[in-house]
Amino acid sequence: MSERLEKHLLGKMLRKRIIGSKHIRYDNIVSGVASHEIGDLKEAVESLLKKGYLVWYDRSKKAIQLNKYKLKEIKEYLIND
């Protein structure tokens, strides 16, 4: 289930181009999810941070963005099932 959420989150951030100077607050990510999936989504975000696909936005302590240096890897991760 966590991998499904990871791919969904990465795909959505890629479509919205949350890269470079764009970012999304951590609190806003979990606000659009059903209450029973919030814990799973937080685990997915932490996993993506550890993999290096997401990075903390440098001007805000509680915002994340896609790692612009790993876009190719992110696209390959989304394609592979």
JOKAPE-V822266 format. One record per residue. SS is DSSP state (H for helix, E for strand, - for the rest). PHI is phi as a letter, one per 20 degrees, with the letter a starting at -180 (* if undefined). D_FIRST is the distance of its C-alpha to the first C-alpha in Angstrom with 2 decimals. Layout:
ss=SS phi=PHI d_first=D_FIRST
ss=SS phi=PHI d_first=D_FIRST
This chain:
ss=- phi=* d_first=0.00
ss=H phi=f d_first=3.78
ss=H phi=f d_first=5.48
ss=H phi=f d_first=5.24
ss=H phi=f d_first=6.52
ss=H phi=f d_first=8.74
ss=H phi=f d_first=10.18
ss=H phi=f d_first=10.78
ss=H phi=f d_first=12.50
ss=H phi=f d_first=14.45
ss=H phi=f d_first=15.55
ss=H phi=f d_first=16.76
ss=H phi=f d_first=18.57
ss=H phi=f d_first=20.09
ss=H phi=f d_first=21.36
ss=- phi=e d_first=22.88
ss=- phi=l d_first=24.28
ss=- phi=e d_first=23.29
ss=E phi=c d_first=25.24
ss=- phi=m d_first=28.48
ss=- phi=e d_first=30.18
ss=- phi=e d_first=27.44
ss=- phi=b d_first=24.86
ss=E phi=c d_first=22.65
ss=E phi=f d_first=22.87
ss=H phi=g d_first=19.98
ss=H phi=f d_first=20.81
ss=H phi=f d_first=20.66
ss=H phi=f d_first=17.11
ss=H phi=f d_first=15.88
ss=H phi=f d_first=18.64
ss=- phi=e d_first=17.26
ss=- phi=c d_first=14.07
ss=- phi=g d_first=14.14
ss=H phi=f d_first=15.19
ss=H phi=f d_first=12.54
ss=H phi=d d_first=9.80
ss=H phi=f d_first=12.27
ss=H phi=f d_first=11.50
ss=H phi=f d_first=7.87
ss=H phi=f d_first=9.54
ss=H phi=f d_first=12.37
ss=H phi=f d_first=10.58
ss=H phi=f d_first=9.25
ss=H phi=f d_first=12.91
ss=H phi=f d_first=14.37
ss=H phi=f d_first=12.67
ss=H phi=f d_first=13.99
ss=H phi=f d_first=17.27
ss=H phi=f d_first=17.59
ss=H phi=f d_first=17.05
ss=- phi=n d_first=19.71
ss=- phi=f d_first=18.10
ss=E phi=d d_first=18.72
ss=E phi=c d_first=21.95
ss=E phi=f d_first=23.66
ss=- phi=f d_first=26.28
ss=- phi=f d_first=29.61
ss=- phi=e d_first=31.52
ss=- phi=b d_first=29.20
ss=- phi=f d_first=27.56
ss=- phi=c d_first=24.64
ss=E phi=c d_first=23.73
ss=E phi=c d_first=21.59
ss=E phi=b d_first=21.98
ss=E phi=f d_first=20.98
ss=- phi=f d_first=22.85
ss=H phi=f d_first=25.63
ss=H phi=e d_first=26.44
ss=H phi=c d_first=23.10
ss=H phi=f d_first=22.80
ss=H phi=f d_first=23.44
ss=H phi=f d_first=20.67
ss=H phi=f d_first=18.20
ss=H phi=f d_first=19.39
ss=H phi=f d_first=19.10
ss=H phi=f d_first=15.48
ss=H phi=f d_first=14.75
ss=H phi=f d_first=16.97
ss=- phi=f d_first=15.73
ss=- phi=d d_first=13.11
